[in-house]
Amino acid sequence: MNAPERPVPSPCVNICALDDDDICTGCQRTVAEITRWSRMDNEERRSVLALCHERAKSSGLVWMLPVRR
């Protein structure tokens, strides 16, 4: 019997401040995403995390290094 999947943890880093677009500067989630997080299933949470990563890349918070082959 498979154990149930653990909940995807929140990306909150306790830097809770909204920018001009109402995106948290700490975790890169929108206000709607933050308030819905506890009611999301893991699939939706993973989608939100992907959006957060894209927002962080777009804003320069995450630098992508080229892949060496």
N, CA, C and O atoms as a Tripos MOL2 file, in Angstrom:
@<TRIPOS>MOLECULE
protein
  276   275    69     0     0
PROTEIN
NO_CHARGES

@<TRIPOS>ATOM
      1 N           0.8500   -1.1830    0.0000 N.3       1 MET1
      2 CA          0.0000    0.0000    0.0000 C.3       1 MET1
      3 C           0.8950    1.2450    0.0000 C.2       1 MET1
      4 O           1.8310    1.3410    0.7940 O.2       1 MET1
      5 N           0.6080    2.1830   -0.8810 N.am      2 ASN2
      6 CA          1.3990    3.4110   -0.9640 C.3       2 ASN2
      7 C           0.9610    4.4080    0.0990 C.2       2 ASN2
      8 O          -0.2310    4.5950    0.3450 O.2       2 ASN2
      9 N           1.9400    5.0400    0.7210 N.am      3 ALA3
     10 CA          1.6370    6.0830    1.6930 C.3       3 ALA3
     11 C           1.1560    7.3210    0.9400 C.2       3 ALA3
     12 O           1.5960    7.5740   -0.1820 O.2       3 ALA3
     13 N           0.2610    8.0900    1.5450 N.am      4 PRO4
     14 CA         -0.2010    9.3070    0.8710 C.3       4 PRO4
     15 C           0.9570   10.2830    0.6890 C.2       4 PRO4
     16 O           1.8790   10.3470    1.5020 O.2       4 PRO4
     17 N           0.8820   11.0350   -0.3960 N.am      5 GLU5
     18 CA          1.9250   12.0180   -0.6800 C.3       5 GLU5
     19 C           1.8810   13.1350    0.3560 C.2       5 GLU5
     20 O           0.8100   13.6020    0.7440 O.2       5 GLU5
     21 N           3.0620   13.5510    0.7940 N.am      6 ARG6
     22 CA          3.1270   14.6660    1.7430 C.3       6 ARG6
     23 C           2.7470   15.9680    1.0480 C.2       6 ARG6
     24 O           2.9640   16.1160   -0.1550 O.2       6 ARG6
     25 N           2.1840   16.9060    1.7950 N.am      7 PRO7
     26 CA          1.8440   18.1980    1.1840 C.3       7 PRO7
     27 C           3.1110   18.9340    0.7310 C.2       7 PRO7
     28 O           4.1310   18.9160    1.4210 O.2       7 PRO7
     29 N           3.0320   19.5700   -0.4190 N.am      8 VAL8
     30 CA          4.1290   20.4040   -0.8970 C.3       8 VAL8
     31 C           4.2430   21.5790    0.0670 C.2       8 VAL8
     32 O           3.2540   22.2710    0.3070 O.2       8 VAL8
     33 N           5.4390   21.8210    0.6280 N.am      9 PRO9
     34 CA          5.5720   22.8990    1.6220 C.3       9 PRO9
     35 C           5.4490   24.2920    0.9950 C.2       9 PRO9
     36 O           5.7130   24.4910   -0.1910 O.2       9 PRO9
     37 N           5.0480   25.2170    1.8110 N.am     10 SER10
     38 CA          4.9170   26.6110    1.3940 C.3      10 SER10
     39 C           6.2970   27.1940    1.0770 C.2      10 SER10
     40 O           7.2810   26.8670    1.7410 O.2      10 SER10
     41 N           6.3650   28.0540    0.0650 N.am     11 PRO11
     42 CA          7.6300   28.7060   -0.2510 C.3      11 PRO11
     43 C           7.9210   29.9370    0.6240 C.2      11 PRO11
     44 O           8.9030   30.6410    0.3910 O.2      11 PRO11
     45 N           7.0870   30.1920    1.6070 N.am     12 CYS12
     46 CA          7.2460   31.3740    2.4500 C.3      12 CYS12
     47 C           8.6330   31.3920    3.0970 C.2      12 CYS12
     48 O           9.0900   30.3900    3.6470 O.2      12 CYS12
     49 N           9.2900   32.5510    3.0180 N.am     13 VAL13
     50 CA         10.6090   32.7270    3.6340 C.3      13 VAL13
     51 C          10.5710   33.8140    4.7070 C.2      13 VAL13
     52 O          11.6070   34.3440    5.1070 O.2      13 VAL13
     53 N           9.3640   34.1380    5.1640 N.am     14 ASN14
     54 CA          9.1440   35.1360    6.2190 C.3      14 ASN14
     55 C           9.6680   36.5190    5.8590 C.2      14 ASN14
     56 O          10.1010   37.2720    6.7310 O.2      14 ASN14
     57 N           9.6260   36.8480    4.5860 N.am     15 ILE15
     58 CA          9.8950   38.2090    4.1120 C.3      15 ILE15
     59 C           8.6050   38.6290    3.4130 C.2      15 ILE15
     60 O           8.5000   38.5780    2.1880 O.2      15 ILE15
     61 N           7.6440   39.0390    4.2040 N.am     16 CYS16
     62 CA          6.2950   39.2690    3.6900 C.3      16 CYS16
     63 C           6.0770   40.7510    3.4040 C.2      16 CYS16
     64 O           5.7570   41.5370    4.2960 O.2      16 CYS16
     65 N           6.2590   41.1080    2.1450 N.am     17 ALA17
     66 CA          6.0160   42.4790    1.6910 C.3      17 ALA17
     67 C           5.5700   42.4040    0.2450 C.2      17 ALA17
     68 O           6.1520   41.6780   -0.5620 O.2      17 ALA17
     69 N           4.5310   43.1610   -0.0750 N.am     18 LEU18
     70 CA          4.0150   43.1400   -1.4370 C.3      18 LEU18
     71 C           4.6510   44.2570   -2.2600 C.2      18 LEU18
     72 O           4.8490   45.3710   -1.7750 O.2      18 LEU18
     73 N           4.9660   43.9350   -3.5180 N.am     19 ASP19
     74 CA          5.4940   44.9520   -4.4220 C.3      19 ASP19
     75 C           4.3270   45.6980   -5.0700 C.2      19 ASP19
     76 O           3.1770   45.4960   -4.6800 O.2      19 ASP19
     77 N           4.6050   46.5470   -6.0440 N.am     20 ASP20
     78 CA          3.5710   47.3450   -6.6960 C.3      20 ASP20
     79 C           2.5570   46.5030   -7.4680 C.2      20 ASP20
     80 O           1.4520   46.9650   -7.7530 O.2      20 ASP20
     81 N           2.9320   45.2650   -7.8070 N.am     21 ASP21
     82 CA          2.0260   44.3580   -8.5220 C.3      21 ASP21
     83 C           1.3300   43.3800   -7.5820 C.2      21 ASP21
     84 O           0.7240   42.4080   -8.0330 O.2      21 ASP21
     85 N           1.4150   43.6370   -6.2650 N.am     22 ASP22
     86 CA          0.8390   42.7590   -5.2360 C.3      22 ASP22
     87 C           1.4110   41.3510   -5.2820 C.2      22 ASP22
     88 O           0.6930   40.3700   -5.0900 O.2      22 ASP22
     89 N           2.7160   41.2590   -5.5400 N.am     23 ILE23
     90 CA          3.4510   39.9950   -5.4840 C.3      23 ILE23
     91 C           4.3600   40.0710   -4.2590 C.2      23 ILE23
     92 O           5.0330   41.0790   -4.0430 O.2      23 ILE23
     93 N           4.3800   39.0200   -3.4680 N.am     24 CYS24
     94 CA          5.2410   38.9970   -2.2840 C.3      24 CYS24
     95 C           6.7060   39.0130   -2.7160 C.2      24 CYS24
     96 O           7.1180   38.2130   -3.5550 O.2      24 CYS24
     97 N           7.4780   39.9120   -2.1500 N.am     25 THR25
     98 CA          8.8970   40.0110   -2.5060 C.3      25 THR25
     99 C           9.7150   38.8650   -1.9290 C.2      25 THR25
    100 O          10.8470   38.6420   -2.3570 O.2      25 THR25
    101 N           9.1680   38.1440   -0.9770 N.am     26 GLY26
    102 CA          9.8790   37.0120   -0.3930 C.3      26 GLY26
    103 C           9.6760   35.7190   -1.1580 C.2      26 GLY26
    104 O          10.6440   35.0630   -1.5430 O.2      26 GLY26
    105 N           8.4230   35.3480   -1.3810 N.am     27 CYS27
    106 CA          8.1350   34.0480   -2.0030 C.3      27 CYS27
    107 C           7.6770   34.1420   -3.4430 C.2      27 CYS27
    108 O           7.5900   33.1230   -4.1300 O.2      27 CYS27
    109 N           7.3810   35.3430   -3.9160 N.am     28 GLN28
    110 CA          6.9360   35.5830   -5.2960 C.3      28 GLN28
    111 C           5.5250   35.0850   -5.5840 C.2      28 GLN28
    112 O           5.1670   34.8980   -6.7470 O.2      28 GLN28
    113 N           4.7220   34.8710   -4.5560 N.am     29 ARG29
    114 CA          3.3240   34.4930   -4.7760 C.3      29 ARG29
    115 C           2.4390   35.7210   -4.7840 C.2      29 ARG29
    116 O           2.7580   36.7370   -4.1660 O.2      29 ARG29
    117 N           1.3130   35.6180   -5.4960 N.am     30 THR30
    118 CA          0.3090   36.6690   -5.4590 C.3      30 THR30
    119 C          -0.4750   36.5530   -4.1560 C.2      30 THR30
    120 O          -0.4040   35.5400   -3.4600 O.2      30 THR30
    121 N          -1.2230   37.6060   -3.8380 N.am     31 VAL31
    122 CA         -2.0600   37.5650   -2.6410 C.3      31 VAL31
    123 C          -3.0520   36.4040   -2.7410 C.2      31 VAL31
    124 O          -3.2750   35.6950   -1.7600 O.2      31 VAL31
    125 N          -3.6450   36.2090   -3.9140 N.am     32 ALA32
    126 CA         -4.6090   35.1110   -4.0970 C.3      32 ALA32
    127 C          -3.9480   33.7520   -3.8710 C.2      32 ALA32
    128 O          -4.5370   32.8650   -3.2540 O.2      32 ALA32
    129 N          -2.7250   33.5940   -4.3740 N.am     33 GLU33
    130 CA         -2.0170   32.3190   -4.1910 C.3      33 GLU33
    131 C          -1.6830   32.0770   -2.7250 C.2      33 GLU33
    132 O          -1.7770   30.9510   -2.2380 O.2      33 GLU33
    133 N          -1.2950   33.1290   -2.0300 N.am     34 ILE34
    134 CA         -0.9660   33.0010   -0.6060 C.3      34 ILE34
    135 C          -2.2090   32.5980    0.1890 C.2      34 ILE34
    136 O          -2.1470   31.7000    1.0290 O.2      34 ILE34
    137 N          -3.3310   33.2570   -0.0760 N.am     35 THR35
    138 CA         -4.5270   32.9830    0.7110 C.3      35 THR35
    139 C          -5.1410   31.6250    0.3760 C.2      35 THR35
    140 O          -5.7910   31.0260    1.2340 O.2      35 THR35
    141 N          -4.9570   31.1280   -0.8350 N.am     36 ARG36
    142 CA         -5.4960   29.8250   -1.2340 C.3      36 ARG36
    143 C          -4.5800   28.6470   -0.9220 C.2      36 ARG36
    144 O          -5.0250   27.5010   -0.9770 O.2      36 ARG36
    145 N          -3.3180   28.8980   -0.5960 N.am     37 TRP37
    146 CA         -2.3140   27.8360   -0.4750 C.3      37 TRP37
    147 C          -2.8020   26.6570    0.3760 C.2      37 TRP37
    148 O          -2.6420   25.5050   -0.0280 O.2      37 TRP37
    149 N          -3.3800   26.9190    1.5150 N.am     38 SER38
    150 CA         -3.7760   25.8310    2.4250 C.3      38 SER38
    151 C          -4.8970   24.9680    1.8390 C.2      38 SER38
    152 O          -5.1110   23.8470    2.2990 O.2      38 SER38
    153 N          -5.6050   25.4650    0.8460 N.am     39 ARG39
    154 CA         -6.6960   24.7060    0.2250 C.3      39 ARG39
    155 C          -6.3090   24.0980   -1.1210 C.2      39 ARG39
    156 O          -7.1270   23.4350   -1.7590 O.2      39 ARG39
    157 N          -5.0670   24.3200   -1.5570 N.am     40 MET40
    158 CA         -4.6050   23.7830   -2.8410 C.3      40 MET40
    159 C          -4.1680   22.3360   -2.6920 C.2      40 MET40
    160 O          -3.6650   21.9320   -1.6440 O.2      40 MET40
    161 N          -4.3680   21.5520   -3.7630 N.am     41 ASP41
    162 CA         -3.7840   20.2110   -3.7740 C.3      41 ASP41
    163 C          -2.3290   20.3350   -4.2550 C.2      41 ASP41
    164 O          -1.8980   21.4040   -4.6870 O.2      41 ASP41
    165 N          -1.5990   19.2490   -4.1750 N.am     42 ASN42
    166 CA         -0.1750   19.2960   -4.5220 C.3      42 ASN42
    167 C           0.0730   19.6830   -5.9750 C.2      42 ASN42
    168 O           1.0550   20.3630   -6.2720 O.2      42 ASN42
    169 N          -0.7940   19.2640   -6.8730 N.am     43 GLU43
    170 CA         -0.6230   19.6150   -8.2900 C.3      43 GLU43
    171 C          -0.7120   21.1330   -8.4780 C.2      43 GLU43
    172 O           0.1040   21.7250   -9.1850 O.2      43 GLU43
    173 N          -1.6970   21.7510   -7.8500 N.am     44 GLU44
    174 CA         -1.8420   23.2050   -7.9560 C.3      44 GLU44
    175 C          -0.6730   23.9130   -7.2690 C.2      44 GLU44
    176 O          -0.1860   24.9280   -7.7670 O.2      44 GLU44
    177 N          -0.2250   23.3890   -6.1390 N.am     45 ARG45
    178 CA          0.9170   23.9940   -5.4450 C.3      45 ARG45
    179 C           2.1740   23.9520   -6.3140 C.2      45 ARG45
    180 O           2.9330   24.9210   -6.3590 O.2      45 ARG45
    181 N           2.3920   22.8350   -6.9990 N.am     46 ARG46
    182 CA          3.5630   22.7450   -7.8850 C.3      46 ARG46
    183 C           3.4580   23.7500   -9.0290 C.2      46 ARG46
    184 O           4.4610   24.3300   -9.4450 O.2      46 ARG46
    185 N           2.2540   23.9520   -9.5300 N.am     47 SER47
    186 CA          2.0530   24.9520  -10.5880 C.3      47 SER47
    187 C           2.3740   26.3500  -10.0810 C.2      47 SER47
    188 O           3.0110   27.1370  -10.7810 O.2      47 SER47
    189 N           1.9360   26.6560   -8.8730 N.am     48 VAL48
    190 CA          2.2270   27.9620   -8.2770 C.3      48 VAL48
    191 C           3.7320   28.1180   -8.0610 C.2      48 VAL48
    192 O           4.2790   29.1900   -8.3200 O.2      48 VAL48
    193 N           4.4040   27.0780   -7.5970 N.am     49 LEU49
    194 CA          5.8570   27.1590   -7.3970 C.3      49 LEU49
    195 C           6.5760   27.4270   -8.7150 C.2      49 LEU49
    196 O           7.5570   28.1710   -8.7450 O.2      49 LEU49
    197 N           6.1020   26.8300   -9.7970 N.am     50 ALA50
    198 CA          6.7020   27.0830  -11.1100 C.3      50 ALA50
    199 C           6.4990   28.5400  -11.5070 C.2      50 ALA50
    200 O           7.4110   29.1680  -12.0440 O.2      50 ALA50
    201 N           5.3100   29.0810  -11.2470 N.am     51 LEU51
    202 CA          5.0510   30.4970  -11.5330 C.3      51 LEU51
    203 C           5.9520   31.3970  -10.6820 C.2      51 LEU51
    204 O           6.4780   32.3980  -11.1690 O.2      51 LEU51
    205 N           6.1210   31.0360   -9.4210 N.am     52 CYS52
    206 CA          6.9890   31.8120   -8.5260 C.3      52 CYS52
    207 C           8.4200   31.8370   -9.0620 C.2      52 CYS52
    208 O           9.0820   32.8750   -9.0430 O.2      52 CYS52
    209 N           8.8840   30.6930   -9.5370 N.am     53 HIS53
    210 CA         10.2360   30.6060  -10.0780 C.3      53 HIS53
    211 C          10.3680   31.4950  -11.3190 C.2      53 HIS53
    212 O          11.3690   32.1940  -11.4770 O.2      53 HIS53
    213 N           9.3730   31.4690  -12.1880 N.am     54 GLU54
    214 CA          9.4010   32.3170  -13.3860 C.3      54 GLU54
    215 C           9.3710   33.7980  -13.0130 C.2      54 GLU54
    216 O          10.0630   34.6080  -13.6300 O.2      54 GLU54
    217 N           8.5760   34.1510  -12.0100 N.am     55 ARG55
    218 CA          8.5280   35.5480  -11.5530 C.3      55 ARG55
    219 C           9.8820   35.9700  -10.9910 C.2      55 ARG55
    220 O          10.3490   37.0790  -11.2520 O.2      55 ARG55
    221 N          10.5070   35.0910  -10.2250 N.am     56 ALA56
    222 CA         11.8210   35.4010   -9.6450 C.3      56 ALA56
    223 C          12.8620   35.5760  -10.7460 C.2      56 ALA56
    224 O          13.6950   36.4790  -10.6690 O.2      56 ALA56
    225 N          12.8250   34.7240  -11.7660 N.am     57 LYS57
    226 CA         13.7600   34.8600  -12.8880 C.3      57 LYS57
    227 C          13.5180   36.1780  -13.6310 C.2      57 LYS57
    228 O          14.4670   36.8850  -13.9670 O.2      57 LYS57
    229 N          12.2540   36.5030  -13.8850 N.am     58 SER58
    230 CA         11.9120   37.7220  -14.6220 C.3      58 SER58
    231 C          12.3370   38.9810  -13.8840 C.2      58 SER58
    232 O          12.7050   39.9800  -14.5020 O.2      58 SER58
    233 N          12.2830   38.9260  -12.5620 N.am     59 SER59
    234 CA         12.6350   40.1110  -11.7760 C.3      59 SER59
    235 C          14.1230   40.1850  -11.4420 C.2      59 SER59
    236 O          14.5800   41.1410  -10.8160 O.2      59 SER59
    237 N          14.8780   39.1640  -11.8670 N.am     60 GLY60
    238 CA         16.3190   39.1650  -11.6050 C.3      60 GLY60
    239 C          16.7000   38.5960  -10.2540 C.2      60 GLY60
    240 O          17.8670   38.6630   -9.8690 O.2      60 GLY60
    241 N          15.7430   38.0340   -9.5190 N.am     61 LEU61
    242 CA         16.0580   37.4610   -8.2140 C.3      61 LEU61
    243 C          16.7440   36.1090   -8.3210 C.2      61 LEU61
    244 O          17.4520   35.6890   -7.4060 O.2      61 LEU61
    245 N          16.5300   35.4290   -9.4430 N.am     62 VAL62
    246 CA         17.1670   34.1370   -9.6770 C.3      62 VAL62
    247 C          17.9820   34.2630  -10.9510 C.2      62 VAL62
    248 O          17.4680   34.6800  -11.9880 O.2      62 VAL62
    249 N          19.2330   33.9080  -10.8700 N.am     63 TRP63
    250 CA         20.1000   33.9160  -12.0470 C.3      63 TRP63
    251 C          20.2070   32.5060  -12.5540 C.2      63 TRP63
    252 O          20.4370   31.5690  -11.7890 O.2      63 TRP63
    253 N          20.0400   32.3630  -13.8300 N.am     64 MET64
    254 CA         20.1740   31.0400  -14.4350 C.3      64 MET64
    255 C          21.5590   30.9390  -15.0550 C.2      64 MET64
    256 O          21.9230   31.7520  -15.9060 O.2      64 MET64
    257 N          22.3230   29.9530  -14.6360 N.am     65 LEU65
    258 CA         23.6460   29.7410  -15.1990 C.3      65 LEU65
    259 C          23.5320   28.8230  -16.4020 C.2      65 LEU65
    260 O          22.6990   27.9170  -16.4150 O.2      65 LEU65
    261 N          24.3550   29.0470  -17.4070 N.am     66 PRO66
    262 CA         24.2750   28.1640  -18.5700 C.3      66 PRO66
    263 C          24.6870   26.7420  -18.1950 C.2      66 PRO66
    264 O          25.5360   26.5280  -17.3300 O.2      66 PRO66
    265 N          24.0730   25.7970  -18.8570 N.am     67 VAL67
    266 CA         24.3750   24.3830  -18.6210 C.3      67 VAL67
    267 C          25.6520   24.0380  -19.3670 C.2      67 VAL67
    268 O          25.7670   24.2870  -20.5670 O.2      67 VAL67
    269 N          26.6060   23.4670  -18.6550 N.am     68 ARG68
    270 CA         27.8640   23.0450  -19.3060 C.3      68 ARG68
    271 C          27.7240   21.6210  -19.7730 C.2      68 ARG68
    272 O          27.1840   20.7700  -19.0660 O.2      68 ARG68
    273 N          28.2010   21.3710  -20.9370 N.am     69 ARG69
    274 CA         28.1010   20.0090  -21.4960 C.3      69 ARG69
    275 C          29.4640   19.4120  -21.6440 C.2      69 ARG69
    276 O          29.5940   18.2740  -22.0960 O.2      69 ARG69
@<TRIPOS>BOND
     1     1     2 1
     2     2     3 1
     3     3     4 2
     4     3     5 am
     5     5     6 1
     6     6     7 1
     7     7     8 2
     8     7     9 am
     9     9    10 1
    10    10    11 1
    11    11    12 2
    12    11    13 am
    13    13    14 1
    14    14    15 1
    15    15    16 2
    16    15    17 am
    17    17    18 1
    18    18    19 1
    19    19    20 2
    20    19    21 am
    21    21    22 1
    22    22    23 1
    23    23    24 2
    24    23    25 am
    25    25    26 1
    26    26    27 1
    27    27    28 2
    28    27    29 am
    29    29    30 1
    30    30    31 1
    31    31    32 2
    32    31    33 am
    33    33    34 1
    34    34    35 1
    35    35    36 2
    36    35    37 am
    37    37    38 1
    38    38    39 1
    39    39    40 2
    40    39    41 am
    41    41    42 1
    42    42    43 1
    43    43    44 2
    44    43    45 am
    45    45    46 1
    46    46    47 1
    47    47    48 2
    48    47    49 am
    49    49    50 1
    50    50    51 1
    51    51    52 2
    52    51    53 am
    53    53    54 1
    54    54    55 1
    55    55    56 2
    56    55    57 am
    57    57    58 1
    58    58    59 1
    59    59    60 2
    60    59    61 am
    61    61    62 1
    62    62    63 1
    63    63    64 2
    64    63    65 am
    65    65    66 1
    66    66    67 1
    67    67    68 2
    68    67    69 am
    69    69    70 1
    70    70    71 1
    71    71    72 2
    72    71    73 am
    73    73    74 1
    74    74    75 1
    75    75    76 2
    76    75    77 am
    77    77    78 1
    78    78    79 1
    79    79    80 2
    80    79    81 am
    81    81    82 1
    82    82    83 1
    83    83    84 2
    84    83    85 am
    85    85    86 1
    86    86    87 1
    87    87    88 2
    88    87    89 am
    89    89    90 1
    90    90    91 1
    91    91    92 2
    92    91    93 am
    93    93    94 1
    94    94    95 1
    95    95    96 2
    96    95    97 am
    97    97    98 1
    98    98    99 1
    99    99   100 2
   100    99   101 am
   101   101   102 1
   102   102   103 1
   103   103   104 2
   104   103   105 am
   105   105   106 1
   106   106   107 1
   107   107   108 2
   108   107   109 am
   109   109   110 1
   110   110   111 1
   111   111   112 2
   112   111   113 am
   113   113   114 1
   114   114   115 1
   115   115   116 2
   116   115   117 am
   117   117   118 1
   118   118   119 1
   119   119   120 2
   120   119   121 am
   121   121   122 1
   122   122   123 1
   123   123   124 2
   124   123   125 am
   125   125   126 1
   126   126   127 1
   127   127   128 2
   128   127   129 am
   129   129   130 1
   130   130   131 1
   131   131   132 2
   132   131   133 am
   133   133   134 1
   134   134   135 1
   135   135   136 2
   136   135   137 am
   137   137   138 1
   138   138   139 1
   139   139   140 2
   140   139   141 am
   141   141   142 1
   142   142   143 1
   143   143   144 2
   144   143   145 am
   145   145   146 1
   146   146   147 1
   147   147   148 2
   148   147   149 am
   149   149   150 1
   150   150   151 1
   151   151   152 2
   152   151   153 am
   153   153   154 1
   154   154   155 1
   155   155   156 2
   156   155   157 am
   157   157   158 1
   158   158   159 1
   159   159   160 2
   160   159   161 am
   161   161   162 1
   162   162   163 1
   163   163   164 2
   164   163   165 am
   165   165   166 1
   166   166   167 1
   167   167   168 2
   168   167   169 am
   169   169   170 1
   170   170   171 1
   171   171   172 2
   172   171   173 am
   173   173   174 1
   174   174   175 1
   175   175   176 2
   176   175   177 am
   177   177   178 1
   178   178   179 1
   179   179   180 2
   180   179   181 am
   181   181   182 1
   182   182   183 1
   183   183   184 2
   184   183   185 am
   185   185   186 1
   186   186   187 1
   187   187   188 2
   188   187   189 am
   189   189   190 1
   190   190   191 1
   191   191   192 2
   192   191   193 am
   193   193   194 1
   194   194   195 1
   195   195   196 2
   196   195   197 am
   197   197   198 1
   198   198   199 1
   199   199   200 2
   200   199   201 am
   201   201   202 1
   202   202   203 1
   203   203   204 2
   204   203   205 am
   205   205   206 1
   206   206   207 1
   207   207   208 2
   208   207   209 am
   209   209   210 1
   210   210   211 1
   211   211   212 2
   212   211   213 am
   213   213   214 1
   214   214   215 1
   215   215   216 2
   216   215   217 am
   217   217   218 1
   218   218   219 1
   219   219   220 2
   220   219   221 am
   221   221   222 1
   222   222   223 1
   223   223   224 2
   224   223   225 am
   225   225   226 1
   226   226   227 1
   227   227   228 2
   228   227   229 am
   229   229   230 1
   230   230   231 1
   231   231   232 2
   232   231   233 am
   233   233   234 1
   234   234   235 1
   235   235   236 2
   236   235   237 am
   237   237   238 1
   238   238   239 1
   239   239   240 2
   240   239   241 am
   241   241   242 1
   242   242   243 1
   243   243   244 2
   244   243   245 am
   245   245   246 1
   246   246   247 1
   247   247   248 2
   248   247   249 am
   249   249   250 1
   250   250   251 1
   251   251   252 2
   252   251   253 am
   253   253   254 1
   254   254   255 1
   255   255   256 2
   256   255   257 am
   257   257   258 1
   258   258   259 1
   259   259   260 2
   260   259   261 am
   261   261   262 1
   262   262   263 1
   263   263   264 2
   264   263   265 am
   265   265   266 1
   266   266   267 1
   267   267   268 2
   268   267   269 am
   269   269   270 1
   270   270   271 1
   271   271   272 2
   272   271   273 am
   273   273   274 1
   274   274   275 1
   275   275   276 2
@<TRIPOS>SUBSTRUCTURE
     1 MET1         2 RESIDUE 1 A MET
     2 ASN2         6 RESIDUE 1 A ASN
     3 ALA3        10 RESIDUE 1 A ALA
     4 PRO4        14 RESIDUE 1 A PRO
     5 GLU5        18 RESIDUE 1 A GLU
     6 ARG6        22 RESIDUE 1 A ARG
     7 PRO7        26 RESIDUE 1 A PRO
     8 VAL8        30 RESIDUE 1 A VAL
     9 PRO9        34 RESIDUE 1 A PRO
    10 SER10       38 RESIDUE 1 A SER
    11 PRO11       42 RESIDUE 1 A PRO
    12 CYS12       46 RESIDUE 1 A CYS
    13 VAL13       50 RESIDUE 1 A VAL
    14 ASN14       54 RESIDUE 1 A ASN
    15 ILE15       58 RESIDUE 1 A ILE
    16 CYS16       62 RESIDUE 1 A CYS
    17 ALA17       66 RESIDUE 1 A ALA
    18 LEU18       70 RESIDUE 1 A LEU
    19 ASP19       74 RESIDUE 1 A ASP
    20 ASP20       78 RESIDUE 1 A ASP
    21 ASP21       82 RESIDUE 1 A ASP
    22 ASP22       86 RESIDUE 1 A ASP
    23 ILE23       90 RESIDUE 1 A ILE
    24 CYS24       94 RESIDUE 1 A CYS
    25 THR25       98 RESIDUE 1 A THR
    26 GLY26      102 RESIDUE 1 A GLY
    27 CYS27      106 RESIDUE 1 A CYS
    28 GLN28      110 RESIDUE 1 A GLN
    29 ARG29      114 RESIDUE 1 A ARG
    30 THR30      118 RESIDUE 1 A THR
    31 VAL31      122 RESIDUE 1 A VAL
    32 ALA32      126 RESIDUE 1 A ALA
    33 GLU33      130 RESIDUE 1 A GLU
    34 ILE34      134 RESIDUE 1 A ILE
    35 THR35      138 RESIDUE 1 A THR
    36 ARG36      142 RESIDUE 1 A ARG
    37 TRP37      146 RESIDUE 1 A TRP
    38 SER38      150 RESIDUE 1 A SER
    39 ARG39      154 RESIDUE 1 A ARG
    40 MET40      158 RESIDUE 1 A MET
    41 ASP41      162 RESIDUE 1 A ASP
    42 ASN42      166 RESIDUE 1 A ASN
    43 GLU43      170 RESIDUE 1 A GLU
    44 GLU44      174 RESIDUE 1 A GLU
    45 ARG45      178 RESIDUE 1 A ARG
    46 ARG46      182 RESIDUE 1 A ARG
    47 SER47      186 RESIDUE 1 A SER
    48 VAL48      190 RESIDUE 1 A VAL
    49 LEU49      194 RESIDUE 1 A LEU
    50 ALA50      198 RESIDUE 1 A ALA
    51 LEU51      202 RESIDUE 1 A LEU
    52 CYS52      206 RESIDUE 1 A CYS
    53 HIS53      210 RESIDUE 1 A HIS
    54 GLU54      214 RESIDUE 1 A GLU
    55 ARG55      218 RESIDUE 1 A ARG
    56 ALA56      222 RESIDUE 1 A ALA
    57 LYS57      226 RESIDUE 1 A LYS
    58 SER58      230 RESIDUE 1 A SER
    59 SER59      234 RESIDUE 1 A SER
    60 GLY60      238 RESIDUE 1 A GLY
    61 LEU61      242 RESIDUE 1 A LEU
    62 VAL62      246 RESIDUE 1 A VAL
    63 TRP63      250 RESIDUE 1 A TRP
    64 MET64      254 RESIDUE 1 A MET
    65 LEU65      258 RESIDUE 1 A LEU
    66 PRO66      262 RESIDUE 1 A PRO
    67 VAL67      266 RESIDUE 1 A VAL
    68 ARG68      270 RESIDUE 1 A ARG
    69 ARG69      274 RESIDUE 1 A ARG
